[in-house]
Amino acid sequence: TLKVTDEQNSQNDEKKDVKMVDTEEKITLKVTDEQDNAMQFRVKPSTTLKKIFDHFASKQAVARSELRFYHNGTKLKDDDTPKDLNLGEGDTIEVLKQQVGGQ
């Protein structure tokens, strides 16, 4: 709790309690893979995408290192945030399994 003095009433030394309110509203992002497995996540715009990626991999029982995450064709990084990428309510993140080269 932050104590703030009301300037108009400063002669009376009247103080008001001001609670620090988290004004960052959560958004819903959809994560879907090639098999149409989909999950929705409610996150703050400042949340790193790594949290979403790790949770999705865990729930799909796939090693995180085998997955690549994209939005509109752009590869996403672990330290990206929805705010950094201008992701909004209902946006979709596509998941692809890493393809290992052959002959």
DSSP file (Angstrom, degrees, kcal/mol; ACC not computed):
  #  RESIDUE AA STRUCTURE BP1 BP2  ACC     N-H-->O    O-->H-N    N-H-->O    O-->H-N    TCO  KAPPA ALPHA  PHI   PSI    X-CA   Y-CA   Z-CA
    1    1 A T              0   0    0      0, 0.0     2,-0.5     0, 0.0    18,-0.2   0.000 360.0 360.0 360.0 134.9    0.0    0.0    0.0
    2    2 A L  E     -A   18   0A   0     16,-2.2    16,-2.2     2,-0.0     2,-0.5  -0.866 360.0-139.6-104.3 131.4    1.3    3.4   -1.0
    3    3 A K  E     -A   17   0A   0     -2,-0.5     2,-0.4    14,-0.2    14,-0.2  -0.794  23.4-176.3 -91.7 128.7    0.6    6.4    1.2
    4    4 A V  E     -A   16   0A   0     12,-2.0    12,-2.3    -2,-0.5     2,-0.5  -0.983  19.9-137.8-127.1 135.2   -0.3    9.5   -0.7
    5    5 A T  E     -A   15   0A   0     -2,-0.4     2,-0.6    10,-0.2    10,-0.2  -0.807  20.4-128.5 -92.3 128.8   -0.9   13.0    0.7
    6    6 A D    >   -     0   0    0      8,-1.1     3,-0.7    -2,-0.5     8,-0.2  -0.668  15.7-148.6 -75.1 116.9   -3.8   14.8   -0.8
    7    7 A E  G >  S+     0   0    0     -2,-0.6     3,-1.4     1,-0.3     4,-0.2   0.854  93.7  54.6 -60.5 -37.4   -2.3   18.2   -1.8
    8    8 A Q  G 3  S+     0   0    0      1,-0.3     3,-0.3     2,-0.1    -1,-0.3   0.817 116.9  37.3 -67.0 -28.7   -5.6   20.2   -1.2
    9    9 A N  G X >S+     0   0    0     -3,-0.7     5,-1.5     1,-0.2     3,-0.9   0.089  80.0 115.7-108.2  22.7   -5.8   18.8    2.3
   10   10 A S  G X 5 +     0   0    0     -3,-1.4     3,-0.8     1,-0.3    -1,-0.2   0.795  69.2  63.6 -66.5 -25.1   -2.2   18.9    3.1
   11   11 A Q  G 3 5S+     0   0    0     -3,-0.3    -1,-0.3     1,-0.3    -2,-0.1   0.871 105.9  45.4 -63.4 -33.4   -2.8   21.5    5.8
   12   12 A N  G < 5S-     0   0    0     -3,-0.9    -1,-0.3     2,-0.1    -2,-0.2   0.505 108.5-130.4 -84.8  -4.3   -4.8   18.9    7.6
   13   13 A D  T < 5 +     0   0    0     -3,-0.8     2,-0.4    -4,-0.4    -3,-0.2   0.870  44.8 171.8  55.2  38.7   -2.1   16.3    7.0
   14   14 A E      < -     0   0    0     -5,-1.5    -8,-1.1    -8,-0.2     2,-0.4  -0.646  13.6-162.4 -82.2 131.9   -4.8   14.0    5.7
   15   15 A K  E     -A    5   0A   0     -2,-0.4     2,-0.4   -10,-0.2   -10,-0.2  -0.888   5.6-157.7-118.5 148.1   -3.5   10.8    4.1
   16   16 A K  E     -A    4   0A   0    -12,-2.3   -12,-2.0    -2,-0.4     2,-0.5  -0.935  18.9-124.2-122.0 145.9   -5.2    8.4    1.7
   17   17 A D  E     -A    3   0A   0     -2,-0.4     2,-0.5   -14,-0.2   -14,-0.2  -0.763  25.3-170.1 -86.8 130.8   -4.4    4.8    1.0
   18   18 A V  E     -A    2   0A   0    -16,-2.2   -16,-2.2    -2,-0.5     2,-0.4  -0.984  11.8-145.9-122.1 122.3   -3.8    4.0   -2.6
   19   19 A K        -     0   0    0     -2,-0.5     2,-0.7   -18,-0.2    -2,-0.0  -0.696  20.2-119.8 -88.4 137.9   -3.5    0.4   -3.6
   20   20 A M        -     0   0    0     -2,-0.4     2,-0.4     2,-0.0    -1,-0.0  -0.666  35.3-158.8 -75.1 116.6   -1.2   -0.4   -6.5
   21   21 A V        -     0   0    0     -2,-0.7     2,-1.0     2,-0.0     3,-0.0  -0.838  18.8-127.0-104.6 133.4   -3.5   -2.0   -9.0
   22   22 A D        -     0   0    0     -2,-0.4    -2,-0.0     1,-0.2    -1,-0.0  -0.683  28.7-178.9 -77.1 105.8   -2.2   -4.3  -11.8
   23   23 A T        +     0   0    0     -2,-1.0     2,-0.8     2,-0.1    -1,-0.2   0.494  45.6 110.0 -88.1  -3.1   -3.7   -2.5  -14.8
   24   24 A E        -     0   0    0     -3,-0.0     2,-0.2     1,-0.0    -2,-0.1  -0.632  61.3-149.0 -78.5 110.6   -2.3   -5.0  -17.3
   25   25 A E        -     0   0    0     -2,-0.8     2,-0.1     1,-0.1    -2,-0.1  -0.542  15.2-116.0 -81.9 144.7   -5.3   -7.0  -18.6
   26   26 A K        -     0   0    0     -2,-0.2     2,-0.3    18,-0.2    18,-0.3  -0.448  25.6-156.1 -78.1 151.3   -4.9  -10.6  -19.6
   27   27 A I  E     -B   43   0B   0     16,-3.2    16,-2.6    -2,-0.1     2,-0.5  -0.881  16.1-120.9-121.9 158.2   -5.4  -11.7  -23.2
   28   28 A T  E     -B   42   0B   0     -2,-0.3    62,-3.0    14,-0.2    63,-0.4  -0.886  27.3-173.3-102.2 125.8   -6.3  -15.2  -24.5
   29   29 A L  E     -B   41   0B   0     12,-2.8    12,-2.8    -2,-0.5     2,-0.5  -0.936  13.7-144.0-115.8 141.9   -3.9  -16.8  -27.0
   30   30 A K  E     -Bc  40  92B   0     61,-2.7    63,-3.3    -2,-0.4     2,-0.5  -0.895   9.8-164.1-106.3 133.2   -4.5  -20.0  -28.8
   31   31 A V  E     +Bc  39  93B   0      8,-3.2     8,-2.4    -2,-0.5     2,-0.4  -0.976  15.5 173.6-117.5 124.7   -1.7  -22.5  -29.4
   32   32 A T  E     -Bc  38  94B   0     61,-2.4    63,-2.4    -2,-0.5     6,-0.2  -0.981  13.8-155.6-135.6 143.6   -2.4  -25.2  -32.0
   33   33 A D  E >   - c   0  95B   0      4,-2.0     3,-1.7    -2,-0.4    63,-0.1  -0.445  41.8 -86.5-109.0-175.2   -0.2  -27.9  -33.7
   34   34 A E  T 3  S+     0   0    0     61,-0.6    62,-0.1     1,-0.3    -1,-0.0   0.725 125.7  54.9 -65.9 -23.2   -0.3  -29.8  -36.9
   35   35 A Q  T 3  S-     0   0    0      2,-0.1    -1,-0.3     0, 0.0     3,-0.1   0.218 119.9-108.0 -93.4  14.5   -2.6  -32.5  -35.5
   36   36 A D    <   +     0   0    0     -3,-1.7     2,-0.5     1,-0.3    -2,-0.1   0.711  66.1 154.2  63.4  22.8   -5.1  -29.8  -34.4
   37   37 A N        -     0   0    0     23,-0.0    -4,-2.0     2,-0.0     2,-0.4  -0.718  24.4-174.1 -74.3 126.4   -4.3  -30.2  -30.8
   38   38 A A  E     -B   32   0B   0     -2,-0.5     2,-0.3    -6,-0.2    -6,-0.2  -0.961  19.2-179.5-131.6 145.5   -5.2  -26.8  -29.3
   39   39 A M  E     -B   31   0B   0     -8,-2.4    -8,-3.2    -2,-0.4     2,-0.4  -0.984  17.1-142.4-136.8 148.0   -4.8  -25.1  -26.0
   40   40 A Q  E     -B   30   0B   0     -2,-0.3     2,-0.4   -10,-0.2   -10,-0.2  -0.919  14.0-165.3-112.6 141.3   -5.8  -21.6  -24.9
   41   41 A F  E     -B   29   0B   0    -12,-2.8   -12,-2.8    -2,-0.4     2,-0.7  -0.987  13.0-151.6-127.0 131.7   -3.8  -19.5  -22.5
   42   42 A R  E     +B   28   0B   0     -2,-0.4     2,-0.3   -14,-0.2   -14,-0.2  -0.914  37.8 158.2-100.2 113.7   -4.8  -16.4  -20.5
   43   43 A V  E     -B   27   0B   0    -16,-2.6   -16,-3.2    -2,-0.7    -2,-0.0  -0.903  45.2-106.2-135.4 159.2   -1.7  -14.4  -20.0
   44   44 A K    >   -     0   0    0     -2,-0.3     3,-2.0   -18,-0.3   -18,-0.2  -0.584  37.6-116.0 -77.8 149.2   -0.6  -10.9  -19.4
   45   45 A P  T 3  S+     0   0    0      0, 0.0    38,-2.5     0, 0.0    39,-0.4   0.725 115.9  56.2 -59.4 -20.4    0.9   -9.1  -22.4
   46   46 A S  T 3  S+     0   0    0     36,-0.2     2,-0.2    35,-0.1   -22,-0.0   0.454  80.1 113.9 -91.6  -0.8    4.3   -8.9  -20.5
   47   47 A T  S <  S-     0   0    0     -3,-2.0    36,-0.2     1,-0.1     2,-0.1  -0.509  73.0-117.1 -71.4 133.6    4.5  -12.7  -19.9
   48   48 A T    >>  -     0   0    0     -2,-0.2     3,-1.2    33,-0.2     4,-0.6  -0.476  15.5-129.1 -70.7 143.9    7.3  -14.4  -21.8
   49   49 A L  H 3> S+     0   0    0     31,-2.9     4,-2.8    28,-0.3     3,-0.3   0.701  98.6  81.4 -67.3 -18.7    6.2  -16.9  -24.3
   50   50 A K  H 3> S+     0   0    0     28,-1.9     4,-3.0    30,-0.3     5,-0.3   0.879  87.8  55.9 -53.7 -39.2    8.6  -19.5  -22.9
   51   51 A K  H <> S+     0   0    0     -3,-1.2     4,-1.8    27,-0.2    -1,-0.2   0.909 110.7  43.6 -61.5 -42.2    6.0  -20.2  -20.2
   52   52 A I  H  X S+     0   0    0     -4,-0.6     4,-2.6    -3,-0.3    -2,-0.2   0.933 114.5  49.7 -67.2 -46.4    3.4  -21.0  -22.8
   53   53 A F  H  X S+     0   0    0     -4,-2.8     4,-2.5     1,-0.2     5,-0.2   0.927 111.9  47.3 -59.9 -47.5    5.8  -23.0  -24.9
   54   54 A D  H  X S+     0   0    0     -4,-3.0     4,-2.2    -5,-0.2    -1,-0.2   0.903 113.3  48.2 -62.6 -42.0    7.0  -25.1  -22.0
   55   55 A H  H  X S+     0   0    0     -4,-1.8     4,-2.5    -5,-0.3    -1,-0.2   0.913 111.4  49.7 -66.6 -42.7    3.4  -25.8  -20.8
   56   56 A F  H  X S+     0   0    0     -4,-2.6     4,-1.8     2,-0.2    -2,-0.2   0.941 112.0  48.0 -61.5 -47.6    2.2  -26.8  -24.2
   57   57 A A  H  <>S+     0   0    0     -4,-2.5     5,-2.5     1,-0.2     4,-0.5   0.908 112.0  50.3 -60.0 -43.0    5.1  -29.2  -24.7
   58   58 A S  H ><5S+     0   0    0     -4,-2.2     3,-1.1     1,-0.2    -1,-0.2   0.928 111.1  47.3 -61.6 -46.9    4.5  -30.7  -21.3
   59   59 A K  H 3<5S+     0   0    0     -4,-2.5    -1,-0.2     1,-0.3    -2,-0.2   0.795 114.1  47.5 -67.4 -27.9    0.8  -31.3  -21.9
   60   60 A Q  T 3<5S-     0   0    0     -4,-1.8    -1,-0.3    -5,-0.2    -2,-0.2   0.445 109.4-125.4 -90.9  -0.4    1.5  -32.8  -25.3
   61   61 A A  T < 5 +     0   0    0     -3,-1.1     2,-0.4    -4,-0.5    -3,-0.2   0.906  66.5 132.1  55.9  46.2    4.3  -35.0  -23.8
   62   62 A V      < -     0   0    0     -5,-2.5    -1,-0.2    -6,-0.1     2,-0.2  -0.965  66.7-103.1-126.4 142.5    6.8  -33.7  -26.4
   63   63 A A    >   -     0   0    0     -2,-0.4     3,-2.0     1,-0.2     4,-0.3  -0.451  27.6-132.7 -63.6 133.2   10.3  -32.5  -25.7
   64   64 A R  G >  S+     0   0    0      1,-0.3     3,-1.6     2,-0.2    -1,-0.2   0.842 104.6  63.0 -56.5 -35.4   10.3  -28.7  -25.8
   65   65 A S  G 3  S+     0   0    0      1,-0.3    -1,-0.3     3,-0.0    -2,-0.1   0.665  95.8  60.6 -66.9 -15.6   13.4  -28.8  -28.0
   66   66 A E  G <  S+     0   0    0     -3,-2.0    32,-4.2    31,-0.1     2,-0.3   0.534  94.2  80.4 -87.3  -6.6   11.4  -30.6  -30.7
   67   67 A L  E <   -D   97   0B   0     -3,-1.6     2,-0.4    -4,-0.3    30,-0.2  -0.787  55.1-166.5-109.9 145.7    8.9  -27.8  -31.2
   68   68 A R  E     -D   96   0B   0     28,-2.9    28,-2.8    -2,-0.3     2,-0.4  -0.983  13.4-149.4-124.7 139.5    9.0  -24.6  -33.1
   69   69 A F  E     +D   95   0B   0      7,-0.4     7,-3.2    -2,-0.4     2,-0.3  -0.912  17.6 178.2-117.0 135.5    6.5  -21.8  -32.5
   70   70 A Y  E     -DE  94  75B   0     24,-3.0    24,-3.0    -2,-0.4     2,-0.4  -0.942  19.8-163.6-135.3 152.5    5.3  -19.3  -35.1
   71   71 A H  E >  S- E   0  74B   0      3,-2.1     3,-2.0    -2,-0.3    22,-0.1  -0.959  85.5 -18.5-135.6 120.3    2.8  -16.5  -35.5
   72   72 A N  T 3  S-     0   0    0     -2,-0.4     3,-0.1    20,-0.3    21,-0.1   0.867 129.5 -51.5  50.6  41.0    2.0  -15.4  -39.1
   73   73 A G  T 3  S+     0   0    0      1,-0.2     2,-0.5    21,-0.0    -1,-0.3   0.370 111.9 120.6  83.7  -5.4    5.1  -17.2  -40.4
   74   74 A T  E <   -E   71   0B   0     -3,-2.0    -3,-2.1     1,-0.0    -1,-0.2  -0.821  65.3-124.7 -97.0 126.9    7.5  -15.5  -37.9
   75   75 A K  E     -E   70   0B   0     -2,-0.5     2,-0.3    -5,-0.2    -5,-0.3  -0.497  27.2-138.6 -69.6 133.9    9.4  -17.8  -35.6
   76   76 A L        -     0   0    0     -7,-3.2    -7,-0.4    -2,-0.2     2,-0.3  -0.689   9.2-142.1 -96.6 147.1    8.9  -16.9  -32.0
   77   77 A K    >   -     0   0    0     -2,-0.3     3,-1.6     1,-0.1   -28,-0.3  -0.745  22.9-114.9-107.0 156.0   11.6  -16.8  -29.3
   78   78 A D  T 3  S+     0   0    0     -2,-0.3   -28,-1.9     1,-0.3   -27,-0.2   0.850 115.2  49.2 -55.3 -38.6   11.3  -17.8  -25.7
   79   79 A D  T 3  S+     0   0    0    -30,-0.2    -1,-0.3   -31,-0.2     2,-0.1   0.425  86.7 109.8 -90.0   3.8   11.9  -14.3  -24.4
   80   80 A D    <   -     0   0    0     -3,-1.6   -31,-2.9   -32,-0.1   -30,-0.3  -0.401  54.1-155.1 -68.0 154.1    9.3  -12.7  -26.7
   81   81 A T     >  -     0   0    0    -33,-0.2     4,-1.7   -32,-0.1     6,-0.2  -0.911  29.0-113.1-124.9 157.9    6.2  -11.4  -25.1
   82   82 A P  T  4>S+     0   0    0      0, 0.0     5,-2.8     0, 0.0     4,-0.5   0.881 120.3  54.1 -55.0 -36.7    2.7  -10.8  -26.6
   83   83 A K  T >45S+     0   0    0    -38,-2.5     3,-1.0     1,-0.2   -37,-0.1   0.921 105.2  52.3 -64.4 -44.0    3.3   -7.1  -26.1
   84   84 A D  T 345S+     0   0    0    -39,-0.4    -1,-0.2     1,-0.2   -38,-0.1   0.869 117.0  39.4 -57.3 -37.8    6.6   -7.2  -28.0
   85   85 A L  T 3<5S-     0   0    0     -4,-1.7    -1,-0.2     2,-0.1    -2,-0.2   0.359 109.3-119.5 -96.9   3.4    4.9   -9.0  -30.9
   86   86 A N  T < 5 +     0   0    0     -3,-1.0     2,-0.3    -4,-0.5    -3,-0.2   0.848  51.9 169.0  56.9  36.0    1.6   -7.0  -30.8
   87   87 A L      < -     0   0    0     -5,-2.8     2,-0.2    -6,-0.2    -1,-0.2  -0.585  11.2-171.9 -76.4 141.2   -0.3  -10.2  -30.2
   88   88 A G    >   -     0   0    0     -2,-0.3     3,-2.2     1,-0.1   -61,-0.1  -0.646  34.7 -43.9-126.7-176.3   -3.9   -9.5  -29.2
   89   89 A E  T 3  S+     0   0    0      1,-0.3   -60,-0.2    -2,-0.2    -1,-0.1  -0.230 123.5   6.3 -51.7 124.3   -7.0  -11.2  -27.9
   90   90 A G  T 3  S+     0   0    0    -62,-3.0    -1,-0.3     1,-0.2   -61,-0.2   0.435  87.0 151.3  83.9   0.0   -7.6  -14.5  -29.7
   91   91 A D    <   -     0   0    0     -3,-2.2   -61,-2.7   -63,-0.4     2,-0.4  -0.289  38.6-130.4 -64.8 153.3   -4.4  -14.6  -31.8
   92   92 A T  E     -c   30   0B   0    -63,-0.2     2,-0.5   -61,-0.0   -20,-0.3  -0.876  12.1-157.9-112.8 137.5   -3.1  -18.0  -32.7
   93   93 A I  E     -c   31   0B   0    -63,-3.3   -61,-2.4    -2,-0.4     2,-0.3  -0.960  18.4-143.7-108.7 126.5    0.4  -19.4  -32.3
   94   94 A E  E     -cD  32  70B   0    -24,-3.0   -24,-3.0    -2,-0.5     2,-0.5  -0.711   8.7-152.1 -93.1 142.3    1.2  -22.3  -34.6
   95   95 A V  E     -cD  33  69B   0    -63,-2.4   -61,-0.6    -2,-0.3     2,-0.4  -0.953  13.1-178.0-116.9 129.3    3.4  -25.2  -33.4
   96   96 A L  E     - D   0  68B   0    -28,-2.8   -28,-2.9    -2,-0.5     2,-0.3  -0.964  27.5-120.7-123.5 143.2    5.5  -27.3  -35.8
   97   97 A K  E     - D   0  67B   0     -2,-0.4   -30,-0.3   -30,-0.2     2,-0.1  -0.619  39.0-103.7 -78.7 141.1    7.7  -30.3  -34.9
   98   98 A Q        -     0   0    0    -32,-4.2     2,-0.5    -2,-0.3    -1,-0.1  -0.414  33.6-138.7 -62.7 135.0   11.3  -29.8  -35.7
   99   99 A Q        -     0   0    0     -2,-0.1     2,-0.5    -3,-0.0    -1,-0.1  -0.871   8.8-143.4-101.1 127.6   12.2  -31.8  -38.8
  100  100 A V        -     0   0    0     -2,-0.5    -2,-0.0     1,-0.1     0, 0.0  -0.758  27.6-110.6 -90.7 131.7   15.5  -33.6  -38.8
  101  101 A G        -     0   0    0     -2,-0.5     2,-0.2     1,-0.1    -1,-0.1  -0.169  36.9-173.4 -61.9 151.4   17.3  -33.6  -42.1
  102  102 A G              0   0    0      0, 0.0    -1,-0.1     0, 0.0     0, 0.0  -0.441 360.0 360.0-126.1-159.7   17.7  -36.8  -44.1
  103  103 A Q              0   0    0     -2,-0.2    -2,-0.1     0, 0.0     0, 0.0   0.422 360.0 360.0-104.7 360.0   19.5  -37.9  -47.2
